[in-house]
Amino acid sequence: MFSRKQRDVSGTTLPPIAIVGGGLGGLVLARILQIKNIDVALYERDQTRDARDQGGSLDIHADSGQVALREAGLEAQFRSVVRPGGQDLRVLDKTGVVYLDEVEGEGEMGRPELLQLVGRGSMFALADNKGFLTHVTADGRIHVYVAFRVAEDWLSTSGIPFEKPAEARAEILAHFTDWSPGLTALVRECGDPIFPRRLYLLPIEHRWQPRSGITLLGDAAHLMSPFAGEGANLAMLDAAELALALAETGDVDEAIRRYEAPMFERAHAMARESKANMELCISVDGARRLADLMASFRQQNGTP
Ligand SMILES: Cc1cc2nc3c(=O)[nH]c(=O)nc-3n(C[C@H](O)[C@H](O)[C@H](O)COP(=O)(O)OP(=O)(O)OC[C@H]3O[C@@H](n4cnc5c(N)ncnc54)[C@H](O)[C@@H]3O)c2cc1C
């Protein structure tokens, strides 16, 4: 986010704001600035909204993502699309033994045989430093992630032809020969393209000195692994707090100072959690360790 030359906007001396990147963070920032009558332009690299696959599921947390949606005036729309059962969590090991099956409330799902394996929300099947992770999308598809702990250049050295999904599936499954056929069916019976991805994270204590007229938010500020389920929530909360600071102070540099200090603090805490969760999940006995972690959360919260 950066600003150009100062000029009067809506009775303040705020300059027009430029936002680079129309992800969750950029869009929430733009939306709240518009509500506050602050001049804003958003630049997005993707040419169209369908340039990349859409429709993943996100857990939008009450103390972060939902706060941002409220500030953006989108709470009612959010409530209207929330999916019952989306927060369900199942944890299995490689034999298919269920270590944890958390079901929240009643909900509908059209495919009972799938419900049996992956549930209605997220499923983690973990063992031997690898795993299958799934979530059910709003339109009823199952997103399947295959996770490996391998060297950074493995995608190019493994020889797996990711551009040929049928061959790639066979080679991926060769890494799971001693896993339950019920679980490997998630890959075997999937007819979709495969997108190889590395997971990167910024150093946990990453920070910078305030710079006049420019700052970062969301992944650009604190990229972390998805294992705390916080990246999208933090991006939206960053955006809301920055937008409100701009509107309240009417001064870009003062707003940046006000925004950055608490942003670093919460991002560092979440980055630590996310890294610890990733180490725990992608480990020799990830299922047992994740189930134990969830049980300790329940104990802390006093839930049965
Ligand atoms: C597999 C996976 C699962 C995840 N699951 C969860 C989850 O369950 N819960 C959760 O909270 N988070 C999750 N995350 C993290 C979440 O997706 C990110 O933290 C979130 O998208 C960050 O939002 P952002 O706006 O900062 O960045 P992005 O969403 O990455 O948006 C950045 C935008 O900037 C654009 N851009 C990039 N460069 C330029 C440029 N030079 N010029 C113009 N535009 C540019 C990009 O095209 C993109 O649209 C997951 C991430 C992954 C990879």
The ligand as a MOL file (V3000), in Angstrom:
LIG
                    3D

  0  0  0     0  0            999 V3000
M  V30 BEGIN CTAB
M  V30 COUNTS 53 58 0 0 0
M  V30 BEGIN ATOM
M  V30 1 C -3.1500 -24.5080 0.7610 0
M  V30 2 C -3.5160 -23.2950 1.5620 0
M  V30 3 C -4.5610 -23.3670 2.4960 0
M  V30 4 C -4.9120 -22.2470 3.2770 0
M  V30 5 N -5.9190 -22.3400 4.1950 0
M  V30 6 C -6.2010 -21.2850 4.9720 0
M  V30 7 C -7.2380 -21.3600 5.9640 0
M  V30 8 O -7.9020 -22.3740 6.1250 0
M  V30 9 N -7.4930 -20.2700 6.7370 0
M  V30 10 C -6.7880 -19.1120 6.5810 0
M  V30 11 O -7.0640 -18.1380 7.3330 0
M  V30 12 N -5.8120 -19.0020 5.6360 0
M  V30 13 C -5.5030 -20.0540 4.8410 0
M  V30 14 N -4.5150 -19.9490 3.9060 0
M  V30 15 C -3.7690 -18.6890 3.7970 0
M  V30 16 C -4.5270 -17.6410 2.9980 0
M  V30 17 O -4.8940 -18.1400 1.7240 0
M  V30 18 C -3.6330 -16.4060 2.8260 0
M  V30 19 O -3.0510 -16.0630 4.0580 0
M  V30 20 C -4.4460 -15.2260 2.3080 0
M  V30 21 O -4.9030 -15.5030 1.0070 0
M  V30 22 C -3.5880 -13.9590 2.3070 0
M  V30 23 O -4.3070 -12.9140 1.7480 0
M  V30 24 P -3.5200 -11.7280 1.0500 0
M  V30 25 O -4.5680 -10.7700 0.5940 0
M  V30 26 O -2.4560 -11.2440 1.9630 0
M  V30 27 O -2.7390 -12.4010 -0.1570 0
M  V30 28 P -3.3100 -13.1790 -1.4330 0
M  V30 29 O -4.6270 -13.8030 -1.1340 0
M  V30 30 O -2.1720 -14.0450 -1.8960 0
M  V30 31 O -3.5600 -12.0380 -2.4760 0
M  V30 32 C -2.5000 -11.3740 -3.1040 0
M  V30 33 C -3.0000 -10.8610 -4.4490 0
M  V30 34 O -1.9980 -10.0140 -5.0040 0
M  V30 35 C -1.8940 -10.2790 -6.3860 0
M  V30 36 N -0.5480 -9.8350 -6.7760 0
M  V30 37 C 0.6230 -10.4100 -6.5000 0
M  V30 38 N 1.6290 -9.7050 -7.0200 0
M  V30 39 C 1.0760 -8.6370 -7.6370 0
M  V30 40 C 1.5950 -7.5350 -8.3470 0
M  V30 41 N 2.9150 -7.4060 -8.5240 0
M  V30 42 N 0.7380 -6.6140 -8.8580 0
M  V30 43 C -0.6130 -6.7420 -8.6730 0
M  V30 44 N -1.1690 -7.7750 -7.9950 0
M  V30 45 C -0.3270 -8.7060 -7.4860 0
M  V30 46 C -2.1230 -11.7610 -6.5030 0
M  V30 47 O -2.5540 -12.1150 -7.8070 0
M  V30 48 C -3.2370 -11.9810 -5.4540 0
M  V30 49 O -4.5220 -11.8300 -5.9960 0
M  V30 50 C -4.1760 -21.0430 3.1180 0
M  V30 51 C -3.1370 -20.9700 2.1540 0
M  V30 52 C -2.8040 -22.0950 1.4020 0
M  V30 53 C -1.6850 -21.9840 0.3850 0
M  V30 END ATOM
M  V30 BEGIN BOND
M  V30 1 1 1 2
M  V30 2 1 2 3
M  V30 3 2 2 52
M  V30 4 2 3 4
M  V30 5 1 4 5
M  V30 6 1 4 50
M  V30 7 2 5 6
M  V30 8 1 6 7
M  V30 9 1 6 13
M  V30 10 2 7 8
M  V30 11 1 7 9
M  V30 12 1 9 10
M  V30 13 2 10 11
M  V30 14 1 10 12
M  V30 15 2 12 13
M  V30 16 1 13 14
M  V30 17 1 14 15
M  V30 18 1 14 50
M  V30 19 1 15 16
M  V30 20 1 16 17
M  V30 21 1 16 18
M  V30 22 1 18 19
M  V30 23 1 18 20
M  V30 24 1 20 21
M  V30 25 1 20 22
M  V30 26 1 22 23
M  V30 27 1 23 24
M  V30 28 2 24 25
M  V30 29 1 24 26
M  V30 30 1 24 27
M  V30 31 1 27 28
M  V30 32 2 28 29
M  V30 33 1 28 30
M  V30 34 1 28 31
M  V30 35 1 31 32
M  V30 36 1 32 33
M  V30 37 1 33 34
M  V30 38 1 33 48
M  V30 39 1 34 35
M  V30 40 1 35 36
M  V30 41 1 35 46
M  V30 42 1 36 37
M  V30 43 1 36 45
M  V30 44 2 37 38
M  V30 45 1 38 39
M  V30 46 1 39 40
M  V30 47 2 39 45
M  V30 48 1 40 41
M  V30 49 2 40 42
M  V30 50 1 42 43
M  V30 51 2 43 44
M  V30 52 1 44 45
M  V30 53 1 46 47
M  V30 54 1 46 48
M  V30 55 1 48 49
M  V30 56 2 50 51
M  V30 57 1 51 52
M  V30 58 1 52 53
M  V30 END BOND
M  V30 END CTAB
M  END
